[in-house]
Amino acid sequence: MEKFNFEDVENAYENIHPYIKDTPLEESYFLNNNSSKYFFKLESMQKAKSFKIRGALNKMLSLSEEEKEKGVATVSSGNHGSSVAYAANLLGIKKVKIYVPNSTPESKTFKIEYFGGEVIRIGKDYDEAHGLGMAEIKKSGMTYIDAYYDDPKIYSGQGTIAIEILKQNPSIDTIVVPIGGGGLITGIAVAAKAIKPKIKIIGVQTEACPSMIKSYEDNIFYEEYPSTDTYCDALVGGVGKLSYEMLKDYVDDIIEVTEESIAQAVAFMAKEEKYIAEAGSCTTIAAVQQAPDRIPGSNIALVISGANIDGSILKEILTKY
């Protein structure tokens, strides 16, 4: 399996930089204490409201004209799909098909369609949608844009976040990152440890789907993994093969947080810090509030990976918490 390194991440940064925002790294008003300062890396402020535009763009910029003409397709719980549609819009790719689970919030499918993508609902959850959608994509002749499985172009694109964080604040000594399939944290970890070898990388998963934690505990690559009911639709399913193979050499800890702590973190971000962030993003805040002793460092970056929370879920959480 082809892997990637810091040079690949640097190249990705040069490729995608003309198209994306350098998102803000904003200091928290309320999380700081006497020993630590916390900073939000607001990938929620990308135009498609997700970090996924980075990997999607890096991959799609590498396509031939013939591949662009045939079109692109992917399977997504929402954020990757809207980012693929947005990247296609930027690059003039006309044919875009996004297969999503039937459970995908309308807030996410709206953006896919807004950027010109065709939404195809298929399967009850992400793992089922992935199996069914991949079969359709193979028949179509379109180029598959990987979300997290094993494409080094995708991983390198996501890793560009680390370059930005350490340019914006070279004093950052810990980065806390949500884990779904693992592409985001693996890309960030490879880049950050190349720039600053002693930096700590902490991953966070929801108790509803601790697929990476269990993969390493059981020494088994869980390509699929069951999920209980969760606010974190972006963090369900199995882990990426490339992430499973690489991340263990870079990550310092992975924290499992409760669904209640995640909901409280969503409310905290909206009511106190005044940011709208989806539940999967707020796992990083939940980790700080639930297990601060497991997050070392004096200057800690919390990656807020997206803002695409369904309005009804946000209302439910804000009413309850």
Short mmCIF file of the C-alpha atoms (twelve columns), coordinates in Angstrom:
data_MODEL
# 
_entry.id   MODEL 
# 
loop_
_atom_site.group_PDB 
_atom_site.id 
_atom_site.type_symbol 
_atom_site.label_atom_id 
_atom_site.label_alt_id 
_atom_site.label_comp_id 
_atom_site.label_asym_id 
_atom_site.label_seq_id 
_atom_site.Cartn_x 
_atom_site.Cartn_y 
_atom_site.Cartn_z 
_atom_site.pdbx_PDB_model_num 
ATOM 1   C CA . MET A 1   0.000   0.000  0.000   1 
ATOM 2   C CA . GLU A 2   1.314   3.419  -0.983  1 
ATOM 3   C CA . LYS A 3   1.981   5.653  2.016   1 
ATOM 4   C CA . PHE A 4   2.692   9.391  2.260   1 
ATOM 5   C CA . ASN A 5   5.145   11.688 4.022   1 
ATOM 6   C CA . PHE A 6   5.616   15.337 4.937   1 
ATOM 7   C CA . GLU A 7   6.845   16.238 1.456   1 
ATOM 8   C CA . ASP A 8   3.517   15.006 0.092   1 
ATOM 9   C CA . VAL A 9   1.684   17.222 2.586   1 
ATOM 10  C CA . GLU A 10  3.809   20.230 1.625   1 
ATOM 11  C CA . ASN A 11  3.040   19.596 -2.050  1 
ATOM 12  C CA . ALA A 12  -0.653  19.312 -1.226  1 
ATOM 13  C CA . TYR A 13  -0.544  22.654 0.581   1 
ATOM 14  C CA . GLU A 14  0.951   24.331 -2.493  1 
ATOM 15  C CA . ASN A 15  -1.667  22.689 -4.726  1 
ATOM 16  C CA . ILE A 16  -4.774  23.562 -2.756  1 
ATOM 17  C CA . HIS A 17  -3.789  26.861 -1.166  1 
ATOM 18  C CA . PRO A 18  -5.167  29.035 -4.005  1 
ATOM 19  C CA . TYR A 19  -8.614  27.454 -3.547  1 
ATOM 20  C CA . ILE A 20  -9.177  27.242 0.220   1 
ATOM 21  C CA . LYS A 21  -9.186  29.408 3.313   1 
ATOM 22  C CA . ASP A 22  -6.444  29.451 5.889   1 
ATOM 23  C CA . THR A 23  -9.000  28.928 8.630   1 
ATOM 24  C CA . PRO A 24  -8.659  30.872 11.903  1 
ATOM 25  C CA . LEU A 25  -6.915  29.516 14.983  1 
ATOM 26  C CA . GLU A 26  -8.870  31.281 17.718  1 
ATOM 27  C CA . GLU A 27  -8.109  31.222 21.428  1 
ATOM 28  C CA . SER A 28  -10.919 29.959 23.654  1 
ATOM 29  C CA . TYR A 29  -12.583 32.387 26.031  1 
ATOM 30  C CA . PHE A 30  -13.704 29.752 28.500  1 
ATOM 31  C CA . LEU A 31  -11.475 26.649 28.405  1 
ATOM 32  C CA . ASN A 32  -8.175  28.270 29.413  1 
ATOM 33  C CA . ASN A 33  -6.758  27.619 32.857  1 
ATOM 34  C CA . ASN A 34  -3.565  28.460 34.772  1 
ATOM 35  C CA . SER A 35  -1.505  25.806 32.989  1 
ATOM 36  C CA . SER A 36  -3.009  25.547 29.488  1 
ATOM 37  C CA . LYS A 37  -4.382  27.679 26.682  1 
ATOM 38  C CA . TYR A 38  -6.763  26.184 24.133  1 
ATOM 39  C CA . PHE A 39  -7.165  27.229 20.506  1 
ATOM 40  C CA . PHE A 40  -9.929  26.260 18.059  1 
ATOM 41  C CA . LYS A 41  -8.766  25.412 14.530  1 
ATOM 42  C CA . LEU A 42  -11.974 26.392 12.782  1 
ATOM 43  C CA . GLU A 43  -12.237 24.149 9.731   1 
ATOM 44  C CA . SER A 44  -15.957 24.726 10.265  1 
ATOM 45  C CA . MET A 45  -15.355 28.025 8.449   1 
ATOM 46  C CA . GLN A 46  -14.347 26.520 5.113   1 
ATOM 47  C CA . LYS A 47  -16.951 27.345 2.459   1 
ATOM 48  C CA . ALA A 48  -18.409 23.828 2.545   1 
ATOM 49  C CA . LYS A 49  -18.178 23.992 6.366   1 
ATOM 50  C CA . SER A 50  -15.749 21.060 6.590   1 
ATOM 51  C CA . PHE A 51  -12.046 20.181 6.437   1 
ATOM 52  C CA . LYS A 52  -12.814 17.574 3.763   1 
ATOM 53  C CA . ILE A 53  -12.346 20.099 0.952   1 
ATOM 54  C CA . ARG A 54  -8.580  19.812 1.475   1 
ATOM 55  C CA . GLY A 55  -8.230  16.149 0.604   1 
ATOM 56  C CA . ALA A 56  -10.885 16.230 -2.105  1 
ATOM 57  C CA . LEU A 57  -9.210  19.136 -3.892  1 
ATOM 58  C CA . ASN A 58  -5.741  17.635 -3.649  1 
ATOM 59  C CA . LYS A 59  -6.985  14.435 -5.253  1 
ATOM 60  C CA . MET A 60  -9.090  16.081 -7.942  1 
ATOM 61  C CA . LEU A 61  -6.324  18.461 -8.982  1 
ATOM 62  C CA . SER A 62  -4.337  15.354 -9.952  1 
ATOM 63  C CA . LEU A 63  -6.973  14.037 -12.381 1 
ATOM 64  C CA . SER A 64  -6.433  13.960 -16.133 1 
ATOM 65  C CA . GLU A 65  -8.777  15.827 -18.464 1 
ATOM 66  C CA . GLU A 66  -10.270 12.491 -19.520 1 
ATOM 67  C CA . GLU A 67  -10.973 11.571 -15.894 1 
ATOM 68  C CA . LYS A 68  -12.563 14.963 -15.282 1 
ATOM 69  C CA . GLU A 69  -14.780 14.486 -18.340 1 
ATOM 70  C CA . LYS A 70  -16.035 11.104 -17.081 1 
ATOM 71  C CA . GLY A 71  -16.868 12.668 -13.729 1 
ATOM 72  C CA . VAL A 72  -16.282 11.883 -10.083 1 
ATOM 73  C CA . ALA A 73  -18.241 9.973  -7.464  1 
ATOM 74  C CA . THR A 74  -17.966 9.073  -3.812  1 
ATOM 75  C CA . VAL A 75  -19.733 7.623  -0.801  1 
ATOM 76  C CA . SER A 76  -20.167 9.970  2.130   1 
ATOM 77  C CA . SER A 77  -22.015 10.603 5.367   1 
ATOM 78  C CA . GLY A 78  -22.248 14.194 4.132   1 
ATOM 79  C CA . ASN A 79  -19.157 16.352 4.658   1 
ATOM 80  C CA . HIS A 80  -16.918 14.560 2.182   1 
ATOM 81  C CA . GLY A 81  -19.734 14.577 -0.365  1 
ATOM 82  C CA . SER A 82  -20.322 18.319 -0.151  1 
ATOM 83  C CA . SER A 83  -16.584 18.919 -0.372  1 
ATOM 84  C CA . VAL A 84  -16.266 16.716 -3.465  1 
ATOM 85  C CA . ALA A 85  -19.167 18.604 -5.052  1 
ATOM 86  C CA . TYR A 86  -17.590 21.942 -4.113  1 
ATOM 87  C CA . ALA A 87  -14.170 20.913 -5.462  1 
ATOM 88  C CA . ALA A 88  -15.789 19.733 -8.689  1 
ATOM 89  C CA . ASN A 89  -17.551 23.076 -8.970  1 
ATOM 90  C CA . LEU A 90  -14.242 24.926 -8.535  1 
ATOM 91  C CA . LEU A 91  -12.498 22.760 -11.150 1 
ATOM 92  C CA . GLY A 92  -15.302 22.714 -13.712 1 
ATOM 93  C CA . ILE A 93  -16.103 18.990 -13.364 1 
ATOM 94  C CA . LYS A 94  -19.731 18.601 -14.456 1 
ATOM 95  C CA . LYS A 95  -20.648 15.036 -13.483 1 
ATOM 96  C CA . VAL A 96  -20.704 14.430 -9.729  1 
ATOM 97  C CA . LYS A 97  -22.542 11.607 -7.938  1 
ATOM 98  C CA . ILE A 98  -22.613 11.360 -4.148  1 
ATOM 99  C CA . TYR A 99  -23.980 8.212  -2.496  1 
ATOM 100 C CA . VAL A 100 -25.136 8.863  1.063   1 
ATOM 101 C CA . PRO A 101 -26.834 6.775  3.775   1 
ATOM 102 C CA . ASN A 102 -30.560 7.303  4.179   1 
ATOM 103 C CA . SER A 103 -29.815 8.740  7.622   1 
ATOM 104 C CA . THR A 104 -27.757 11.669 6.280   1 
ATOM 105 C CA . PRO A 105 -29.076 15.043 7.578   1 
ATOM 106 C CA . GLU A 106 -30.647 17.371 5.038   1 
ATOM 107 C CA . SER A 107 -28.219 20.076 6.140   1 
ATOM 108 C CA . LYS A 108 -25.477 18.010 4.496   1 
ATOM 109 C CA . THR A 109 -27.323 16.844 1.366   1 
ATOM 110 C CA . PHE A 110 -28.438 20.448 0.748   1 
ATOM 111 C CA . LYS A 111 -24.823 21.545 0.348   1 
ATOM 112 C CA . ILE A 112 -24.031 18.671 -2.017  1 
ATOM 113 C CA . GLU A 113 -26.881 19.768 -4.274  1 
ATOM 114 C CA . TYR A 114 -26.035 23.460 -3.825  1 
ATOM 115 C CA . PHE A 115 -22.584 22.837 -5.307  1 
ATOM 116 C CA . GLY A 116 -24.012 20.824 -8.208  1 
ATOM 117 C CA . GLY A 117 -23.676 17.239 -6.962  1 
ATOM 118 C CA . GLU A 118 -26.313 14.555 -7.496  1 
ATOM 119 C CA . VAL A 119 -27.387 12.977 -4.189  1 
ATOM 120 C CA . ILE A 120 -28.261 9.291  -4.219  1 
ATOM 121 C CA . ARG A 121 -29.575 7.917  -0.913  1 
ATOM 122 C CA . ILE A 122 -28.681 4.275  -0.441  1 
ATOM 123 C CA . GLY A 123 -28.313 1.997  2.604   1 
ATOM 124 C CA . LYS A 124 -29.390 2.341  6.220   1 
ATOM 125 C CA . ASP A 125 -25.973 3.407  7.557   1 
ATOM 126 C CA . TYR A 126 -22.532 4.402  6.273   1 
ATOM 127 C CA . ASP A 127 -21.098 0.884  6.008   1 
ATOM 128 C CA . GLU A 128 -24.094 -0.376 4.025   1 
ATOM 129 C CA . ALA A 129 -24.120 2.732  1.827   1 
ATOM 130 C CA . HIS A 130 -20.416 2.258  1.163   1 
ATOM 131 C CA . GLY A 131 -20.824 -1.310 -0.036  1 
ATOM 132 C CA . LEU A 132 -23.785 -0.515 -2.290  1 
ATOM 133 C CA . GLY A 133 -22.382 2.772  -3.538  1 
ATOM 134 C CA . MET A 134 -18.973 1.341  -4.442  1 
ATOM 135 C CA . ALA A 135 -20.641 -1.310 -6.605  1 
ATOM 136 C CA . GLU A 136 -22.492 1.433  -8.503  1 
ATOM 137 C CA . ILE A 137 -19.369 3.581  -8.903  1 
ATOM 138 C CA . LYS A 138 -17.365 0.673  -10.337 1 
ATOM 139 C CA . LYS A 139 -20.053 0.153  -12.974 1 
ATOM 140 C CA . SER A 140 -20.173 3.865  -13.873 1 
ATOM 141 C CA . GLY A 141 -16.560 4.415  -14.994 1 
ATOM 142 C CA . MET A 142 -16.400 7.587  -12.893 1 
ATOM 143 C CA . THR A 143 -13.350 8.343  -10.729 1 
ATOM 144 C CA . TYR A 144 -13.876 7.402  -7.098  1 
ATOM 145 C CA . ILE A 145 -12.791 10.113 -4.666  1 
ATOM 146 C CA . ASP A 146 -11.809 8.301  -1.487  1 
ATOM 147 C CA . ALA A 147 -12.953 9.717  1.843   1 
ATOM 148 C CA . TYR A 148 -10.446 8.054  4.159   1 
ATOM 149 C CA . TYR A 149 -9.576  4.491  3.095   1 
ATOM 150 C CA . ASP A 150 -6.130  4.448  1.494   1 
ATOM 151 C CA . ASP A 151 -5.556  7.321  -0.951  1 
ATOM 152 C CA . PRO A 152 -2.361  9.216  0.013   1 
ATOM 153 C CA . LYS A 153 -3.570  12.285 -1.909  1 
ATOM 154 C CA . ILE A 154 -6.561  12.530 0.418   1 
ATOM 155 C CA . TYR A 155 -4.468  12.024 3.555   1 
ATOM 156 C CA . SER A 156 -1.867  14.566 2.393   1 
ATOM 157 C CA . GLY A 157 -4.572  17.158 1.781   1 
ATOM 158 C CA . GLN A 158 -6.008  16.730 5.264   1 
ATOM 159 C CA . GLY A 159 -2.508  17.026 6.729   1 
ATOM 160 C CA . THR A 160 -2.212  20.606 5.469   1 
ATOM 161 C CA . ILE A 161 -4.171  21.657 8.565   1 
ATOM 162 C CA . ALA A 162 -1.069  20.936 10.664  1 
ATOM 163 C CA . ILE A 163 1.057   23.220 8.489   1 
ATOM 164 C CA . GLU A 164 -1.417  26.051 9.051   1 
ATOM 165 C CA . ILE A 165 -1.730  25.487 12.788  1 
ATOM 166 C CA . LEU A 166 2.030   25.611 13.360  1 
ATOM 167 C CA . LYS A 167 2.442   28.655 11.104  1 
ATOM 168 C CA . GLN A 168 -0.313  30.455 12.975  1 
ATOM 169 C CA . ASN A 169 1.044   29.542 16.405  1 
ATOM 170 C CA . PRO A 170 4.459   27.831 16.563  1 
ATOM 171 C CA . SER A 171 3.995   27.387 20.335  1 
ATOM 172 C CA . ILE A 172 1.272   24.764 19.880  1 
ATOM 173 C CA . ASP A 173 2.516   21.626 21.637  1 
ATOM 174 C CA . THR A 174 -0.582  19.392 21.415  1 
ATOM 175 C CA . ILE A 175 -3.192  18.900 18.683  1 
ATOM 176 C CA . VAL A 176 -6.486  17.161 19.503  1 
ATOM 177 C CA . VAL A 177 -8.324  15.670 16.534  1 
ATOM 178 C CA . PRO A 178 -11.648 13.832 16.012  1 
ATOM 179 C CA . ILE A 179 -11.372 10.321 14.550  1 
ATOM 180 C CA . GLY A 180 -13.860 8.773  12.160  1 
ATOM 181 C CA . GLY A 181 -12.101 6.863  9.416   1 
ATOM 182 C CA . GLY A 182 -8.760  8.315  10.501  1 
ATOM 183 C CA . GLY A 183 -7.676  10.311 7.449   1 
ATOM 184 C CA . LEU A 184 -7.760  13.654 9.254   1 
ATOM 185 C CA . ILE A 185 -5.716  12.685 12.299  1 
ATOM 186 C CA . THR A 186 -3.218  10.630 10.292  1 
ATOM 187 C CA . GLY A 187 -2.552  13.465 7.860   1 
ATOM 188 C CA . ILE A 188 -2.203  15.978 10.693  1 
ATOM 189 C CA . ALA A 189 0.015   13.653 12.734  1 
ATOM 190 C CA . VAL A 190 2.472   12.930 9.908   1 
ATOM 191 C CA . ALA A 191 2.865   16.640 9.125   1 
ATOM 192 C CA . ALA A 192 2.926   17.934 12.688  1 
ATOM 193 C CA . LYS A 193 5.529   15.439 13.909  1 
ATOM 194 C CA . ALA A 194 7.742   16.261 10.911  1 
ATOM 195 C CA . ILE A 195 7.606   19.970 11.728  1 
ATOM 196 C CA . LYS A 196 7.782   19.585 15.516  1 
ATOM 197 C CA . PRO A 197 8.803   16.046 16.569  1 
ATOM 198 C CA . LYS A 198 7.889   16.452 20.255  1 
ATOM 199 C CA . ILE A 199 4.330   17.647 19.583  1 
ATOM 200 C CA . LYS A 200 1.578   15.454 21.045  1 
ATOM 201 C CA . ILE A 201 -1.251  14.155 18.863  1 
ATOM 202 C CA . ILE A 202 -4.416  13.119 20.709  1 
ATOM 203 C CA . GLY A 203 -7.337  11.460 18.924  1 
ATOM 204 C CA . VAL A 204 -10.946 11.383 20.113  1 
ATOM 205 C CA . GLN A 205 -13.761 8.958  19.331  1 
ATOM 206 C CA . THR A 206 -17.373 8.714  20.447  1 
ATOM 207 C CA . GLU A 207 -18.369 5.807  22.665  1 
ATOM 208 C CA . ALA A 208 -21.018 5.041  20.034  1 
ATOM 209 C CA . CYS A 209 -18.378 3.939  17.518  1 
ATOM 210 C CA . PRO A 210 -14.839 3.548  18.938  1 
ATOM 211 C CA . SER A 211 -13.591 1.792  15.803  1 
ATOM 212 C CA . MET A 212 -9.958  2.934  15.899  1 
ATOM 213 C CA . ILE A 213 -9.621  2.297  19.628  1 
ATOM 214 C CA . LYS A 214 -10.959 -1.229 19.193  1 
ATOM 215 C CA . SER A 215 -8.855  -1.848 16.085  1 
ATOM 216 C CA . TYR A 216 -5.686  -1.212 18.077  1 
ATOM 217 C CA . GLU A 217 -6.925  -2.945 21.236  1 
ATOM 218 C CA . ASP A 218 -7.897  -6.077 19.292  1 
ATOM 219 C CA . ASN A 219 -5.079  -5.823 16.732  1 
ATOM 220 C CA . ILE A 220 -7.704  -6.168 14.000  1 
ATOM 221 C CA . PHE A 221 -8.344  -3.855 11.042  1 
ATOM 222 C CA . TYR A 222 -12.045 -3.060 11.374  1 
ATOM 223 C CA . GLU A 223 -13.024 -1.949 7.888   1 
ATOM 224 C CA . GLU A 224 -16.604 -1.921 9.158   1 
ATOM 225 C CA . TYR A 225 -17.710 -1.289 12.726  1 
ATOM 226 C CA . PRO A 226 -21.189 -1.148 14.292  1 
ATOM 227 C CA . SER A 227 -22.520 2.039  15.834  1 
ATOM 228 C CA . THR A 228 -25.125 2.722  18.467  1 
ATOM 229 C CA . ASP A 229 -27.309 5.841  18.295  1 
ATOM 230 C CA . THR A 230 -25.090 8.895  18.011  1 
ATOM 231 C CA . TYR A 231 -25.069 12.628 17.403  1 
ATOM 232 C CA . CYS A 232 -21.822 12.097 15.455  1 
ATOM 233 C CA . ASP A 233 -23.017 10.933 12.037  1 
ATOM 234 C CA . ALA A 234 -19.617 11.885 10.571  1 
ATOM 235 C CA . LEU A 235 -17.724 9.527  12.904  1 
ATOM 236 C CA . VAL A 236 -19.521 6.216  12.338  1 
ATOM 237 C CA . GLY A 237 -18.301 3.126  10.468  1 
ATOM 238 C CA . GLY A 238 -14.946 1.451  10.179  1 
ATOM 239 C CA . VAL A 239 -11.450 2.864  9.839   1 
ATOM 240 C CA . GLY A 240 -9.255  3.496  6.813   1 
ATOM 241 C CA . LYS A 241 -6.640  0.898  5.921   1 
ATOM 242 C CA . LEU A 242 -3.879  3.480  5.503   1 
ATOM 243 C CA . SER A 243 -4.776  5.132  8.804   1 
ATOM 244 C CA . TYR A 244 -4.813  1.805  10.623  1 
ATOM 245 C CA . GLU A 245 -1.343  1.011  9.287   1 
ATOM 246 C CA . MET A 246 0.252   4.429  9.907   1 
ATOM 247 C CA . LEU A 247 -1.460  6.158  12.828  1 
ATOM 248 C CA . LYS A 248 -0.111  3.906  15.590  1 
ATOM 249 C CA . ASP A 249 3.390   5.234  14.885  1 
ATOM 250 C CA . TYR A 250 2.296   8.852  15.393  1 
ATOM 251 C CA . VAL A 251 -0.643  9.112  17.819  1 
ATOM 252 C CA . ASP A 252 0.065   9.600  21.531  1 
ATOM 253 C CA . ASP A 253 -3.380  8.711  22.885  1 
ATOM 254 C CA . ILE A 254 -6.975  8.140  21.781  1 
ATOM 255 C CA . ILE A 255 -9.733  9.195  24.171  1 
ATOM 256 C CA . GLU A 256 -13.262 7.801  24.100  1 
ATOM 257 C CA . VAL A 257 -15.945 10.332 25.091  1 
ATOM 258 C CA . THR A 258 -19.594 9.894  25.980  1 
ATOM 259 C CA . GLU A 259 -22.480 11.013 23.807  1 
ATOM 260 C CA . GLU A 260 -23.732 13.202 26.652  1 
ATOM 261 C CA . SER A 261 -20.388 14.991 26.928  1 
ATOM 262 C CA . ILE A 262 -20.430 15.568 23.161  1 
ATOM 263 C CA . ALA A 263 -23.912 17.105 23.299  1 
ATOM 264 C CA . GLN A 264 -22.819 19.321 26.192  1 
ATOM 265 C CA . ALA A 265 -19.805 20.404 24.129  1 
ATOM 266 C CA . VAL A 266 -22.030 21.334 21.161  1 
ATOM 267 C CA . ALA A 267 -24.124 23.500 23.499  1 
ATOM 268 C CA . PHE A 268 -21.010 24.989 25.094  1 
ATOM 269 C CA . MET A 269 -19.610 26.010 21.720  1 
ATOM 270 C CA . ALA A 270 -22.873 27.640 20.639  1 
ATOM 271 C CA . LYS A 271 -23.886 29.292 23.897  1 
ATOM 272 C CA . GLU A 272 -20.502 30.279 25.332  1 
ATOM 273 C CA . GLU A 273 -17.883 30.427 22.562  1 
ATOM 274 C CA . LYS A 274 -20.473 31.470 19.912  1 
ATOM 275 C CA . TYR A 275 -19.487 28.894 17.267  1 
ATOM 276 C CA . ILE A 276 -21.768 26.440 15.501  1 
ATOM 277 C CA . ALA A 277 -19.943 23.107 15.297  1 
ATOM 278 C CA . GLU A 278 -21.217 19.654 14.442  1 
ATOM 279 C CA . ALA A 279 -21.154 16.981 17.105  1 
ATOM 280 C CA . GLY A 280 -18.221 15.041 15.638  1 
ATOM 281 C CA . SER A 281 -16.122 18.217 15.801  1 
ATOM 282 C CA . CYS A 282 -17.092 18.793 19.409  1 
ATOM 283 C CA . THR A 283 -15.543 15.507 20.524  1 
ATOM 284 C CA . THR A 284 -12.342 17.505 20.962  1 
ATOM 285 C CA . ILE A 285 -14.030 19.867 23.426  1 
ATOM 286 C CA . ALA A 286 -15.708 16.910 25.136  1 
ATOM 287 C CA . ALA A 287 -12.278 15.336 25.643  1 
ATOM 288 C CA . VAL A 288 -10.977 18.496 27.329  1 
ATOM 289 C CA . GLN A 289 -14.014 18.662 29.598  1 
ATOM 290 C CA . GLN A 290 -14.232 14.923 30.313  1 
ATOM 291 C CA . ALA A 291 -10.556 13.881 30.499  1 
ATOM 292 C CA . PRO A 292 -8.301  16.967 30.831  1 
ATOM 293 C CA . ASP A 293 -5.561  14.931 32.543  1 
ATOM 294 C CA . ARG A 294 -5.069  12.932 29.337  1 
ATOM 295 C CA . ILE A 295 -4.359  16.034 27.248  1 
ATOM 296 C CA . PRO A 296 -0.877  17.398 27.995  1 
ATOM 297 C CA . GLY A 297 0.554   20.692 26.852  1 
ATOM 298 C CA . SER A 298 0.547   24.412 27.471  1 
ATOM 299 C CA . ASN A 299 -0.829  25.486 24.072  1 
ATOM 300 C CA . ILE A 300 -3.395  23.059 22.758  1 
ATOM 301 C CA . ALA A 301 -5.090  23.172 19.349  1 
ATOM 302 C CA . LEU A 302 -8.542  21.603 19.116  1 
ATOM 303 C CA . VAL A 303 -9.522  20.776 15.542  1 
ATOM 304 C CA . ILE A 304 -13.136 21.816 14.880  1 
ATOM 305 C CA . SER A 305 -13.579 19.765 11.741  1 
ATOM 306 C CA . GLY A 306 -16.997 20.888 10.532  1 
ATOM 307 C CA . ALA A 307 -20.172 22.914 11.129  1 
ATOM 308 C CA . ASN A 308 -22.740 20.809 9.298   1 
ATOM 309 C CA . ILE A 309 -25.029 19.947 12.181  1 
ATOM 310 C CA . ASP A 310 -28.665 19.296 11.365  1 
ATOM 311 C CA . GLY A 311 -30.880 22.115 12.616  1 
ATOM 312 C CA . SER A 312 -33.292 19.826 14.454  1 
ATOM 313 C CA . ILE A 313 -30.423 18.115 16.300  1 
ATOM 314 C CA . LEU A 314 -28.917 21.470 17.261  1 
ATOM 315 C CA . LYS A 315 -32.307 22.644 18.568  1 
ATOM 316 C CA . GLU A 316 -32.703 19.433 20.576  1 
ATOM 317 C CA . ILE A 317 -29.270 19.795 22.140  1 
ATOM 318 C CA . LEU A 318 -29.631 23.493 22.943  1 
ATOM 319 C CA . THR A 319 -33.019 22.871 24.540  1 
ATOM 320 C CA . LYS A 320 -31.643 20.055 26.705  1 
ATOM 321 C CA . TYR A 321 -28.290 21.576 27.659  1 
# 
